[in-house]
Amino acid sequence: MTIRKSLPLFSFIPGVSVMDRYIITELIPPFLFGMGMFSSVGVTIGSLFDLMRRAVDEGLPATLVLKVLLLSLPQFMAYAFPTSVLLATLLTYSRLSSDSELIALRSCGVSIYRLVLPALLLSLVVTGITFGFNEYVVPASNYQATITLEKALGEEKPTFKERNIFYREYAEDKTLKRLFYAQNFDGERMKGLTILDWSQQSLNQIVTADSAIWNVAQSTWDFYNGTIYLVSPDASYRNIVRFEHQQLQLPRIPLDLARKDRDYDEMNITQARERLELERQSGDEEDIRKLKIRISQKFALPFACVVFGLVGGSLGNQPQRTSKATGFGISVLVIFAYYMLMAIGDALGLSNYLPPLISAWLPNLMGFAVGGFLLIRAAR
């Protein structure tokens, strides 16, 4: 055994036993190897091929391609954290088993649960790192990568939605109160507007206008060159009022919705929650459900580290000895199963078959169940 060579690195940690320090120290090299391997494979498959094709077609300079690749790297590193924990636990415990070190520890009265504890401790640390990485690094780097590539390709998009702006305002009883529609938006002025108003329990007025702008000073909308059609309860026209300028007390939300938002993977939790509040006021149930799932996934994905630590530690403590090649193979199968469950949960959540929280946590819940079963089985 090589315990003495590995201990000094963690000898300063209080309250951690010699065995814990030894196992954690043994886990770190394969973990770092997994980070490098999975990150590089992710960048190669996810970005490099597409970037190289664009570089050839559009004549992009190599420095720009390298910059976009580096900006894309944090996203794949975030996915590599959990998978690296799985690989590290499988290889480390399999190595300890092959060298009969686990047998020696078990003969000293150390239980399987105690042997897996260092892997879970390391997994919790990596979970915190993954959460911080996903919150503060990944969204910003993804956004910068998108902006950099769009500028280079001459495809820089406006920072607002240019056409077909919808806003549905609902009453407290969830009935439709007002429908706001604008054909075009130039960043300041809405054009081609139609507003249907059901605030009096039935359609009571229709407003059309050539354009409208938000009046910041008075917190109202200024409509220009339009017509107000007043509708009677029997759905007949009661009156028609034409105007050149008319102020209407409508919410500012259509303007907020028209401003272009970042994609889901370019937003942190705070930005995603702000967008969710807007969508809730607009009443778009599909977008609301999708945002709820994405926000829940931002919490669930880091805990995949603990799931993989539990599964890897349980599999590595099985009585049969496994080689490194077998460890790699098992890692690939477990990772594939996890992300398949993530895709299934996502589909079920978007289809409204599962609540957003359950659909986002489905892979973790299944993983904890399988990991717990394997751990109990290994302890018998």
PALUMRO-866648 format. One record per residue (C-alpha): residue in one letter; z, x, y; residue number from 1. Coordinates in steps of 0.1 Angstrom, whole numbers, plus 5000, padded with zeros to 4 digits. Layout:
BEGIN
+------+------+------+------+-------+
! rose !   c3 !   c1 !   c2 ! kolro !
+------+------+------+------+-------+
!    A !    Z !    X !    Y !   NUM !
...
+------+------+------+------+-------+
This chain:
BEGIN
+------+------+------+------+-------+
! rose !   c3 !   c1 !   c2 ! kolro !
+------+------+------+------+-------+
!    M ! 5000 ! 5000 ! 5000 !     1 !
!    T ! 4992 ! 5012 ! 5036 !     2 !
!    I ! 5020 ! 4993 ! 5054 !     3 !
!    R ! 5033 ! 5023 ! 5074 !     4 !
!    K ! 4999 ! 5031 ! 5089 !     5 !
!    S ! 4995 ! 4996 ! 5102 !     6 !
!    L ! 5030 ! 4987 ! 5115 !     7 !
!    P ! 5033 ! 5007 ! 5148 !     8 !
!    L ! 5007 ! 4984 ! 5165 !     9 !
!    F ! 5031 ! 4954 ! 5163 !    10 !
!    S ! 5064 ! 4972 ! 5161 !    11 !
!    F ! 5072 ! 4961 ! 5197 !    12 !
!    I ! 5071 ! 4923 ! 5189 !    13 !
!    P ! 5107 ! 4909 ! 5186 !    14 !
!    G ! 5116 ! 4884 ! 5159 !    15 !
!    V ! 5086 ! 4892 ! 5137 !    16 !
!    S ! 5093 ! 4906 ! 5102 !    17 !
!    V ! 5077 ! 4937 ! 5088 !    18 !
!    M ! 5056 ! 4916 ! 5064 !    19 !
!    D ! 5044 ! 4894 ! 5093 !    20 !
!    R ! 5034 ! 4925 ! 5113 !    21 !
!    Y ! 5016 ! 4940 ! 5084 !    22 !
!    I ! 4996 ! 4909 ! 5075 !    23 !
!    I ! 4987 ! 4902 ! 5112 !    24 !
!    T ! 4976 ! 4938 ! 5116 !    25 !
!    E ! 4954 ! 4935 ! 5085 !    26 !
!    L ! 4939 ! 4903 ! 5099 !    27 !
!    I ! 4927 ! 4917 ! 5132 !    28 !
!    P ! 4899 ! 4941 ! 5121 !    29 !
!    P ! 4880 ! 4914 ! 5101 !    30 !
!    F ! 4886 ! 4890 ! 5129 !    31 !
!    L ! 4870 ! 4914 ! 5154 !    32 !
!    F ! 4842 ! 4920 ! 5130 !    33 !
!    G ! 4836 ! 4883 ! 5126 !    34 !
!    M ! 4836 ! 4878 ! 5164 !    35 !
!    G ! 4809 ! 4904 ! 5168 !    36 !
!    M ! 4789 ! 4891 ! 5139 !    37 !
!    F ! 4791 ! 4854 ! 5146 !    38 !
!    S ! 4785 ! 4858 ! 5184 !    39 !
!    S ! 4755 ! 4880 ! 5179 !    40 !
!    V ! 4740 ! 4856 ! 5153 !    41 !
!    G ! 4746 ! 4826 ! 5175 !    42 !
!    V ! 4730 ! 4843 ! 5206 !    43 !
!    T ! 4700 ! 4854 ! 5184 !    44 !
!    I ! 4694 ! 4820 ! 5169 !    45 !
!    G ! 4705 ! 4799 ! 5199 !    46 !
!    S ! 4689 ! 4817 ! 5229 !    47 !
!    L ! 4671 ! 4849 ! 5221 !    48 !
!    F ! 4640 ! 4835 ! 5203 !    49 !
!    D ! 4635 ! 4809 ! 5230 !    50 !
!    L ! 4640 ! 4834 ! 5258 !    51 !
!    M ! 4616 ! 4859 ! 5243 !    52 !
!    R ! 4589 ! 4832 ! 5240 !    53 !
!    R ! 4594 ! 4823 ! 5276 !    54 !
!    A ! 4595 ! 4859 ! 5287 !    55 !
!    V ! 4561 ! 4864 ! 5271 !    56 !
!    D ! 4546 ! 4831 ! 5284 !    57 !
!    E ! 4560 ! 4833 ! 5319 !    58 !
!    G ! 4562 ! 4871 ! 5323 !    59 !
!    L ! 4600 ! 4872 ! 5329 !    60 !
!    P ! 4614 ! 4906 ! 5335 !    61 !
!    A ! 4636 ! 4922 ! 5308 !    62 !
!    T ! 4666 ! 4924 ! 5332 !    63 !
!    L ! 4665 ! 4887 ! 5338 !    64 !
!    V ! 4663 ! 4880 ! 5300 !    65 !
!    L ! 4693 ! 4902 ! 5295 !    66 !
!    K ! 4712 ! 4885 ! 5322 !    67 !
!    V ! 4706 ! 4851 ! 5308 !    68 !
!    L ! 4716 ! 4863 ! 5273 !    69 !
!    L ! 4748 ! 4877 ! 5286 !    70 !
!    L ! 4756 ! 4845 ! 5305 !    71 !
!    S ! 4749 ! 4825 ! 5273 !    72 !
!    L ! 4772 ! 4848 ! 5252 !    73 !
!    P ! 4805 ! 4831 ! 5261 !    74 !
!    Q ! 4794 ! 4798 ! 5246 !    75 !
!    F ! 4787 ! 4814 ! 5213 !    76 !
!    M ! 4819 ! 4834 ! 5214 !    77 !
!    A ! 4838 ! 4802 ! 5218 !    78 !
!    Y ! 4823 ! 4790 ! 5186 !    79 !
!    A ! 4829 ! 4824 ! 5170 !    80 !
!    F ! 4867 ! 4823 ! 5175 !    81 !
!    P ! 4874 ! 4797 ! 5148 !    82 !
!    T ! 4848 ! 4810 ! 5123 !    83 !
!    S ! 4862 ! 4845 ! 5128 !    84 !
!    V ! 4897 ! 4833 ! 5120 !    85 !
!    L ! 4883 ! 4818 ! 5087 !    86 !
!    L ! 4865 ! 4850 ! 5078 !    87 !
!    A ! 4895 ! 4872 ! 5086 !    88 !
!    T ! 4920 ! 4851 ! 5066 !    89 !
!    L ! 4897 ! 4849 ! 5036 !    90 !
!    L ! 4889 ! 4887 ! 5035 !    91 !
!    T ! 4924 ! 4898 ! 5043 !    92 !
!    Y ! 4942 ! 4877 ! 5017 !    93 !
!    S ! 4915 ! 4884 ! 4991 !    94 !
!    R ! 4920 ! 4921 ! 4997 !    95 !
!    L ! 4958 ! 4918 ! 4995 !    96 !
!    S ! 4953 ! 4899 ! 4962 !    97 !
!    S ! 4929 ! 4924 ! 4948 !    98 !
!    D ! 4953 ! 4953 ! 4956 !    99 !
!    S ! 4981 ! 4933 ! 4939 !   100 !
!    E ! 5001 ! 4933 ! 4972 !   101 !
!    L ! 5004 ! 4895 ! 4971 !   102 !
!    I ! 5018 ! 4897 ! 4936 !   103 !
!    A ! 5043 ! 4923 ! 4947 !   104 !
!    L ! 5054 ! 4901 ! 4976 !   105 !
!    R ! 5056 ! 4870 ! 4954 !   106 !
!    S ! 5078 ! 4890 ! 4929 !   107 !
!    C ! 5102 ! 4896 ! 4958 !   108 !
!    G ! 5107 ! 4859 ! 4962 !   109 !
!    V ! 5082 ! 4854 ! 4991 !   110 !
!    S ! 5066 ! 4819 ! 4989 !   111 !
!    I ! 5029 ! 4811 ! 4995 !   112 !
!    Y ! 5039 ! 4791 ! 5025 !   113 !
!    R ! 5056 ! 4822 ! 5040 !   114 !
!    L ! 5026 ! 4844 ! 5032 !   115 !
!    V ! 5003 ! 4820 ! 5051 !   116 !
!    L ! 5026 ! 4818 ! 5081 !   117 !
!    P ! 5012 ! 4850 ! 5098 !   118 !
!    A ! 4977 ! 4837 ! 5096 !   119 !
!    L ! 4988 ! 4804 ! 5112 !   120 !
!    L ! 5006 ! 4824 ! 5140 !   121 !
!    L ! 4975 ! 4844 ! 5147 !   122 !
!    S ! 4955 ! 4812 ! 5146 !   123 !
!    L ! 4977 ! 4796 ! 5172 !   124 !
!    V ! 4972 ! 4826 ! 5195 !   125 !
!    V ! 4935 ! 4824 ! 5191 !   126 !
!    T ! 4936 ! 4787 ! 5197 !   127 !
!    G ! 4951 ! 4793 ! 5231 !   128 !
!    I ! 4925 ! 4820 ! 5239 !   129 !
!    T ! 4897 ! 4796 ! 5228 !   130 !
!    F ! 4910 ! 4768 ! 5250 !   131 !
!    G ! 4912 ! 4791 ! 5280 !   132 !
!    F ! 4878 ! 4805 ! 5273 !   133 !
!    N ! 4862 ! 4770 ! 5269 !   134 !
!    E ! 4879 ! 4758 ! 5301 !   135 !
!    Y ! 4874 ! 4787 ! 5325 !   136 !
!    V ! 4846 ! 4809 ! 5312 !   137 !
!    V ! 4821 ! 4789 ! 5292 !   138 !
!    P ! 4812 ! 4761 ! 5317 !   139 !
!    A ! 4807 ! 4785 ! 5346 !   140 !
!    S ! 4786 ! 4809 ! 5326 !   141 !
!    N ! 4765 ! 4781 ! 5311 !   142 !
!    Y ! 4758 ! 4767 ! 5346 !   143 !
!    Q ! 4749 ! 4801 ! 5360 !   144 !
!    A ! 4726 ! 4807 ! 5330 !   145 !
!    T ! 4708 ! 4774 ! 5337 !   146 !
!    I ! 4704 ! 4781 ! 5374 !   147 !
!    T ! 4692 ! 4816 ! 5368 !   148 !
!    L ! 4666 ! 4806 ! 5343 !   149 !
!    E ! 4654 ! 4776 ! 5365 !   150 !
!    K ! 4649 ! 4799 ! 5395 !   151 !
!    A ! 4630 ! 4825 ! 5375 !   152 !
!    L ! 4607 ! 4798 ! 5360 !   153 !
!    G ! 4602 ! 4781 ! 5393 !   154 !
!    E ! 4617 ! 4749 ! 5378 !   155 !
!    E ! 4648 ! 4747 ! 5401 !   156 !
!    K ! 4658 ! 4711 ! 5401 !   157 !
!    P ! 4673 ! 4692 ! 5430 !   158 !
!    T ! 4710 ! 4688 ! 5431 !   159 !
!    F ! 4707 ! 4650 ! 5430 !   160 !
!    K ! 4691 ! 4622 ! 5410 !   161 !
!    E ! 4657 ! 4615 ! 5426 !   162 !
!    R ! 4649 ! 4580 ! 5413 !   163 !
!    N ! 4663 ! 4549 ! 5396 !   164 !
!    I ! 4699 ! 4549 ! 5407 !   165 !
!    F ! 4719 ! 4521 ! 5391 !   166 !
!    Y ! 4754 ! 4510 ! 5398 !   167 !
!    R ! 4771 ! 4481 ! 5381 !   168 !
!    E ! 4803 ! 4469 ! 5398 !   169 !
!    Y ! 4826 ! 4447 ! 5376 !   170 !
!    A ! 4854 ! 4423 ! 5385 !   171 !
!    E ! 4888 ! 4426 ! 5370 !   172 !
!    D ! 4878 ! 4402 ! 5342 !   173 !
!    K ! 4850 ! 4425 ! 5332 !   174 !
!    T ! 4823 ! 4402 ! 5345 !   175 !
!    L ! 4794 ! 4416 ! 5365 !   176 !
!    K ! 4802 ! 4414 ! 5402 !   177 !
!    R ! 4774 ! 4434 ! 5418 !   178 !
!    L ! 4743 ! 4453 ! 5408 !   179 !
!    F ! 4730 ! 4481 ! 5430 !   180 !
!    Y ! 4696 ! 4496 ! 5425 !   181 !
!    A ! 4676 ! 4522 ! 5445 !   182 !
!    Q ! 4641 ! 4533 ! 5435 !   183 !
!    N ! 4643 ! 4568 ! 5452 !   184 !
!    F ! 4668 ! 4592 ! 5467 !   185 !
!    D ! 4661 ! 4622 ! 5488 !   186 !
!    G ! 4696 ! 4636 ! 5488 !   187 !
!    E ! 4707 ! 4616 ! 5519 !   188 !
!    R ! 4688 ! 4584 ! 5521 !   189 !
!    M ! 4683 ! 4557 ! 5494 !   190 !
!    K ! 4649 ! 4540 ! 5494 !   191 !
!    G ! 4636 ! 4508 ! 5479 !   192 !
!    L ! 4670 ! 4490 ! 5474 !   193 !
!    T ! 4679 ! 4458 ! 5458 !   194 !
!    I ! 4715 ! 4445 ! 5456 !   195 !
!    L ! 4724 ! 4414 ! 5435 !   196 !
!    D ! 4758 ! 4399 ! 5444 !   197 !
!    W ! 4778 ! 4377 ! 5420 !   198 !
!    S ! 4811 ! 4380 ! 5439 !   199 !
!    Q ! 4814 ! 4342 ! 5443 !   200 !
!    Q ! 4813 ! 4335 ! 5405 !   201 !
!    S ! 4775 ! 4330 ! 5406 !   202 !
!    L ! 4746 ! 4347 ! 5423 !   203 !
!    N ! 4753 ! 4341 ! 5459 !   204 !
!    Q ! 4730 ! 4366 ! 5477 !   205 !
!    I ! 4702 ! 4391 ! 5472 !   206 !
!    V ! 4697 ! 4420 ! 5495 !   207 !
!    T ! 4665 ! 4441 ! 5497 !   208 !
!    A ! 4660 ! 4470 ! 5521 !   209 !
!    D ! 4635 ! 4498 ! 5527 !   210 !
!    S ! 4663 ! 4524 ! 5530 !   211 !
!    A ! 4700 ! 4529 ! 5533 !   212 !
!    I ! 4724 ! 4558 ! 5541 !   213 !
!    W ! 4761 ! 4562 ! 5537 !   214 !
!    N ! 4780 ! 4561 ! 5570 !   215 !
!    V ! 4807 ! 4587 ! 5566 !   216 !
!    A ! 4825 ! 4578 ! 5599 !   217 !
!    Q ! 4828 ! 4541 ! 5591 !   218 !
!    S ! 4828 ! 4544 ! 5552 !   219 !
!    T ! 4801 ! 4518 ! 5549 !   220 !
!    W ! 4764 ! 4516 ! 5541 !   221 !
!    D ! 4738 ! 4513 ! 5568 !   222 !
!    F ! 4708 ! 4493 ! 5556 !   223 !
!    Y ! 4674 ! 4494 ! 5574 !   224 !
!    N ! 4644 ! 4470 ! 5574 !   225 !
!    G ! 4656 ! 4445 ! 5549 !   226 !
!    T ! 4662 ! 4409 ! 5540 !   227 !
!    I ! 4692 ! 4390 ! 5528 !   228 !
!    Y ! 4685 ! 4360 ! 5506 !   229 !
!    L ! 4715 ! 4336 ! 5505 !   230 !
!    V ! 4716 ! 4316 ! 5473 !   231 !
!    S ! 4732 ! 4282 ! 5467 !   232 !
!    P ! 4753 ! 4274 ! 5437 !   233 !
!    D ! 4723 ! 4255 ! 5422 !   234 !
!    A ! 4703 ! 4288 ! 5424 !   235 !
!    S ! 4681 ! 4276 ! 5452 !   236 !
!    Y ! 4675 ! 4296 ! 5484 !   237 !
!    R ! 4700 ! 4285 ! 5511 !   238 !
!    N ! 4689 ! 4309 ! 5539 !   239 !
!    I ! 4668 ! 4340 ! 5546 !   240 !
!    V ! 4680 ! 4366 ! 5571 !   241 !
!    R ! 4658 ! 4395 ! 5581 !   242 !
!    F ! 4673 ! 4426 ! 5597 !   243 !
!    E ! 4663 ! 4460 ! 5611 !   244 !
!    H ! 4698 ! 4474 ! 5607 !   245 !
!    Q ! 4727 ! 4459 ! 5588 !   246 !
!    Q ! 4760 ! 4474 ! 5577 !   247 !
!    L ! 4773 ! 4463 ! 5543 !   248 !
!    Q ! 4807 ! 4470 ! 5529 !   249 !
!    L ! 4798 ! 4484 ! 5495 !   250 !
!    P ! 4814 ! 4512 ! 5474 !   251 !
!    R ! 4804 ! 4548 ! 5479 !   252 !
!    I ! 4801 ! 4552 ! 5442 !   253 !
!    P ! 4762 ! 4548 ! 5440 !   254 !
!    L ! 4760 ! 4579 ! 5462 !   255 !
!    D ! 4783 ! 4599 ! 5439 !   256 !
!    L ! 4764 ! 4588 ! 5409 !   257 !
!    A ! 4731 ! 4599 ! 5425 !   258 !
!    R ! 4744 ! 4634 ! 5429 !   259 !
!    K ! 4733 ! 4655 ! 5400 !   260 !
!    D ! 4761 ! 4665 ! 5377 !   261 !
!    R ! 4763 ! 4694 ! 5354 !   262 !
!    D ! 4755 ! 4689 ! 5317 !   263 !
!    Y ! 4785 ! 4683 ! 5294 !   264 !
!    D ! 4787 ! 4720 ! 5283 !   265 !
!    E ! 4787 ! 4731 ! 5320 !   266 !
!    M ! 4818 ! 4711 ! 5329 !   267 !
!    N ! 4854 ! 4719 ! 5324 !   268 !
!    I ! 4879 ! 4692 ! 5316 !   269 !
!    T ! 4888 ! 4684 ! 5352 !   270 !
!    Q ! 4851 ! 4680 ! 5361 !   271 !
!    A ! 4845 ! 4659 ! 5330 !   272 !
!    R ! 4874 ! 4636 ! 5339 !   273 !
!    E ! 4862 ! 4632 ! 5375 !   274 !
!    R ! 4828 ! 4622 ! 5361 !   275 !
!    L ! 4845 ! 4598 ! 5337 !   276 !
!    E ! 4862 ! 4580 ! 5365 !   277 !
!    L ! 4828 ! 4575 ! 5382 !   278 !
!    E ! 4813 ! 4562 ! 5350 !   279 !
!    R ! 4842 ! 4538 ! 5345 !   280 !
!    Q ! 4836 ! 4523 ! 5379 !   281 !
!    S ! 4799 ! 4520 ! 5371 !   282 !
!    G ! 4807 ! 4502 ! 5338 !   283 !
!    D ! 4781 ! 4521 ! 5317 !   284 !
!    E ! 4799 ! 4519 ! 5284 !   285 !
!    E ! 4775 ! 4543 ! 5266 !   286 !
!    D ! 4781 ! 4571 ! 5291 !   287 !
!    I ! 4818 ! 4563 ! 5292 !   288 !
!    R ! 4821 ! 4566 ! 5254 !   289 !
!    K ! 4801 ! 4598 ! 5254 !   290 !
!    L ! 4822 ! 4615 ! 5280 !   291 !
!    K ! 4854 ! 4604 ! 5263 !   292 !
!    I ! 4842 ! 4621 ! 5231 !   293 !
!    R ! 4832 ! 4653 ! 5249 !   294 !
!    I ! 4865 ! 4655 ! 5266 !   295 !
!    S ! 4884 ! 4650 ! 5233 !   296 !
!    Q ! 4862 ! 4677 ! 5217 !   297 !
!    K ! 4872 ! 4702 ! 5244 !   298 !
!    F ! 4908 ! 4698 ! 5230 !   299 !
!    A ! 4898 ! 4695 ! 5194 !   300 !
!    L ! 4875 ! 4725 ! 5190 !   301 !
!    P ! 4902 ! 4752 ! 5198 !   302 !
!    F ! 4924 ! 4737 ! 5171 !   303 !
!    A ! 4896 ! 4745 ! 5146 !   304 !
!    C ! 4912 ! 4780 ! 5146 !   305 !
!    V ! 4944 ! 4766 ! 5130 !   306 !
!    V ! 4923 ! 4745 ! 5106 !   307 !
!    F ! 4903 ! 4775 ! 5095 !   308 !
!    G ! 4934 ! 4797 ! 5094 !   309 !
!    L ! 4951 ! 4772 ! 5071 !   310 !
!    V ! 4920 ! 4768 ! 5048 !   311 !
!    G ! 4913 ! 4805 ! 5047 !   312 !
!    G ! 4948 ! 4815 ! 5040 !   313 !
!    S ! 4951 ! 4788 ! 5012 !   314 !
!    L ! 4918 ! 4799 ! 4996 !   315 !
!    G ! 4927 ! 4836 ! 4999 !   316 !
!    N ! 4960 ! 4830 ! 4981 !   317 !
!    Q ! 4944 ! 4815 ! 4951 !   318 !
!    P ! 4952 ! 4833 ! 4918 !   319 !
!    Q ! 4916 ! 4843 ! 4911 !   320 !
!    R ! 4904 ! 4874 ! 4929 !   321 !
!    T ! 4873 ! 4872 ! 4952 !   322 !
!    S ! 4850 ! 4899 ! 4965 !   323 !
!    K ! 4839 ! 4903 ! 5001 !   324 !
!    A ! 4805 ! 4888 ! 4993 !   325 !
!    T ! 4823 ! 4857 ! 4978 !   326 !
!    G ! 4845 ! 4856 ! 5009 !   327 !
!    F ! 4814 ! 4855 ! 5031 !   328 !
!    G ! 4798 ! 4828 ! 5010 !   329 !
!    I ! 4829 ! 4806 ! 5011 !   330 !
!    S ! 4831 ! 4811 ! 5049 !   331 !
!    V ! 4795 ! 4799 ! 5053 !   332 !
!    L ! 4802 ! 4768 ! 5032 !   333 !
!    V ! 4834 ! 4759 ! 5050 !   334 !
!    I ! 4818 ! 4764 ! 5084 !   335 !
!    F ! 4788 ! 4743 ! 5074 !   336 !
!    A ! 4811 ! 4715 ! 5061 !   337 !
!    Y ! 4832 ! 4716 ! 5094 !   338 !
!    Y ! 4802 ! 4713 ! 5117 !   339 !
!    M ! 4786 ! 4686 ! 5095 !   340 !
!    L ! 4818 ! 4666 ! 5099 !   341 !
!    M ! 4816 ! 4672 ! 5136 !   342 !
!    A ! 4781 ! 4659 ! 5138 !   343 !
!    I ! 4791 ! 4629 ! 5117 !   344 !
!    G ! 4821 ! 4622 ! 5138 !   345 !
!    D ! 4800 ! 4625 ! 5170 !   346 !
!    A ! 4774 ! 4600 ! 5156 !   347 !
!    L ! 4801 ! 4575 ! 5145 !   348 !
!    G ! 4818 ! 4578 ! 5179 !   349 !
!    L ! 4786 ! 4573 ! 5199 !   350 !
!    S ! 4777 ! 4544 ! 5177 !   351 !
!    N ! 4811 ! 4529 ! 5185 !   352 !
!    Y ! 4822 ! 4528 ! 5148 !   353 !
!    L ! 4851 ! 4551 ! 5156 !   354 !
!    P ! 4873 ! 4555 ! 5187 !   355 !
!    P ! 4863 ! 4586 ! 5208 !   356 !
!    L ! 4896 ! 4604 ! 5200 !   357 !
!    I ! 4892 ! 4599 ! 5162 !   358 !
!    S ! 4856 ! 4609 ! 5162 !   359 !
!    A ! 4863 ! 4641 ! 5181 !   360 !
!    W ! 4893 ! 4650 ! 5158 !   361 !
!    L ! 4877 ! 4639 ! 5126 !   362 !
!    P ! 4867 ! 4675 ! 5114 !   363 !
!    N ! 4902 ! 4688 ! 5122 !   364 !
!    L ! 4920 ! 4659 ! 5105 !   365 !
!    M ! 4898 ! 4664 ! 5073 !   366 !
!    G ! 4903 ! 4701 ! 5076 !   367 !
!    F ! 4941 ! 4698 ! 5078 !   368 !
!    A ! 4941 ! 4675 ! 5048 !   369 !
!    V ! 4920 ! 4698 ! 5027 !   370 !
!    G ! 4939 ! 4729 ! 5038 !   371 !
!    G ! 4972 ! 4713 ! 5031 !   372 !
!    F ! 4960 ! 4703 ! 4996 !   373 !
!    L ! 4948 ! 4738 ! 4988 !   374 !
!    L ! 4980 ! 4753 ! 5001 !   375 !
!    I ! 5002 ! 4731 ! 4979 !   376 !
!    R ! 4979 ! 4738 ! 4949 !   377 !
!    A ! 4981 ! 4775 ! 4955 !   378 !
!    A ! 5020 ! 4773 ! 4957 !   379 !
!    R ! 5023 ! 4757 ! 4923 !   380 !
+------+------+------+------+-------+
